[in-house]
Each structure stands twice: as C-alpha cells, then as structure tokens.
Amino acid sequence: MNAPQEISITTICDGGVPEVFELELSEVLKNMVDVNTDPDKTRSITLKFTFAPMADRSGAMVTFLCRAGLQPVQIATSPIFLSRQSGDVKAYSMDQRQVELFGAPPQSGSTITLAK
C-alpha cells in the first residue's frame, strides 16, 4: 500500500493544476502572436486556490481557478458609402460618386443591400 501523498502544486485538485495551466498558457501564447491584438499590452495567468475549512478543522475543500488575462482583438474601422438606387439603400466600400469621376478601380467595391 502506498503512503498518502502530500499536497503540492502538482498533486492538489487531483493533479489537474498543471494540465489546466498548460491550456491557459496555450491561449496566452496564441493571443500574443495574434496580429489583431495589441503587441504592447501584457497578458497574465491567474491561479487561485480557495480553501474552505471543515467545521471540525480536520480538513478543507479546495477550489481551484486558472484564468488567462488576454488582450481583445483591436477595433478595426473602415468607411462605408451609402447610395439609394431604385428605392433600395446600398452600401459600398468606396464612394460611388468618385467612381463616376475617375472610373472604376481594377477591383470594384462590395455591395450590401440594406433595405427596400
């Protein structure tokens, strides 16, 4: 019979802490190389253990939380240009009035029909 194992960071919560940490670390690393996030902001991983003692003080219930603090995707903006054609409102990626002046570019803008 094996002797009881003393609690450590690798054995507490049925040994799940390293596995959960590795998952959160993977998310942090992916977030760091994502070109849509701010490269100058820090990321973090928080390990939190909560110990609720038993009434007779013979032990405790341990709750474990591991959370990654990631950076959000940076806000991207672009203009859209609206026109009304035959009662329909349409949106374009470039000003259609400029197309009339200078001719269509090699790749014309996308059209989205908004309403009738």
N, C-alpha and C positions, 0 to 999 in steps of 0.2 A: 504494500500500500504506500502511495506517495504521501509525503508530508504536505500539509496545507501550504499553498503558495502565498507569499507575502505580496501585498498590493503594491504595484508600481505603475508608471505611466503606460507600460506595455501590457499589464495584466488587468487593470481596472476596467469595469464595464465589459466583462467577458473578453478582454483583449481587443475590443473594437476601435479604440482610440487611434492607433497608427493607421488603420485602414481608412477611417473617416478623414483623418488629417491628410493622407495622400490624395483622396478625392478632392478635397478643398484646395490643396496645393496645385493640383492639375488645373482647376478653374482659375486660380490666380495667374498661373503661367500663361494660359490661353488668353486671359484678359490683358496681360502685359504686352503680348505680341499682336493684339488686335489693332489694326491701323485706324479703326473707328473710335478708339478711346484715347484719352489724354495721356501722352507718354510721360508727362512731368508729375503726375499725381501718384501718390503711394497706394499700395494695396496692403491688405492685412489679413491675418487669420487669427481668430479669437478662439481660444479653448476655455470653456467654462465648466467647472465642476461644482455642483451644489450637493451638500451633504445634509440630510435631514436625520438627526439623531432619533433613535428609538426611545420610547418613554423610559425604559429601564436602563438606558445608556449602554446597552451591550453591543450595539452596532449602529449602523446608519444605512439609509437608502441613498445611493449616489445617482445623480442625474448628470449626464454629460451632454454638452452642446459644443459643436465646432461650426464656426460660421466664417465664411470668406467675405471680406470687405472689398468689393470690386468697384471699378470705375464704370459709369454708364457710357453708353455709346454717345459720342459727341453729337450735338444738334447739327443737322445739315439743313441748309436753306437754299432755295432756288426760286426765281420768279416764275410765275405763270401769267400768261396773257389771255384775256378773255375776248371773245367776239360773239356776236349774235348773227346767226345765219338761218334764214327762213324760220325765225321764231325759236330756234334752238340756241342755247348758250353752250359754247365750246371753249375748251382750254387748250392752249398751245405752249410749247416750251420756248418759243421765240415770238416776238412781236410780229404779227402777220402784216401790220402796216409797213414795217421795214422790208418785208419780203416784196411787197408791191414796188417799193422804191429801188431796191438793189437786186431783185431776182432771188429765187430760191437757192439756198446753200446746197452743197452736194448731198447732205443728209437732212431731209426736212424734219421738222419737229413733230412730236407725237400729238395726237388729237384725243381728247377725252370729252365725251358728250355729258354735260352736267344736268341739263333739264330741258323739257319741252315747254 
